[in-house]
Amino acid sequence: MDKEKRKGFLLRIEPNLYKELEHWAADDLRSLNGQMEYLLREAVRNKRRKLLPDPSDDPTPHRE
């Protein structure tokens, strides 16, 4: 993604959560910003996956 197209915003979080995220980012060799962006992207991807119908849940038997 082009850095000029990124949207900045202010985020206020509890100091303990900030420290946990810092440690997690360091463990994953990411910046704190990169870690938070990764976590948000994963959460959105998981949400989309839950909203999309799973083809394996199709009750209609497939005939060949």
N, C-alpha and C positions, 0 to 999 in steps of 0.2 A: 504494500500500500504506500502511496506517495505521501511523504511526511507533510507536505503542504496541505494535503486534504484532511489531515487529522484534526479532530475537534478536542480542544482542551476544556476542562471543567474542574471546578473546585470540589473536593471530596473531603468531608469531615468524618473521621472514624475515631473510635476509642484508641488510646495509646497502646493498650495491650494487644488489640487486634493488629495495629500497625506493626508492632514488634514481631508478632507471629508471621505476618505476611513478609516482613523483611527476611526473617530466618528461612522461610519456605523458598523465597526467591533465591537466596544465596545457595541453598541446597540444590536448587534446580539450575544454578548458574545463569540466572536471569536478573535483570534490573527489577526493582520493585514495580515500576510502571509496566514493564514487559510481563511480569508475573500476573499482575492484576488484569491486564488485557487478555492474557492467555486464559485465566480463570473465567472471565466474563464471556469470552468466545466459546469456551467449552460449555458453559451454562446455557447459552443461546442454542448451541448445537444440540444439546440434550433436550431442551424444551421443544425444538422443532421435531426431533425424532419422536417424542411422545405425542405430538399433535398429528403426525402423519400416520395413516393406517399401515399396519404391518401386513405385508402380503402373506406371511405364514399364518395369519389369523383368519384367512379366508375360509369360511365354513363350506363353500362350494367345492365338491371334489373335482379334480381335474381329470378329464378322460383323454386318453391318447389314441 
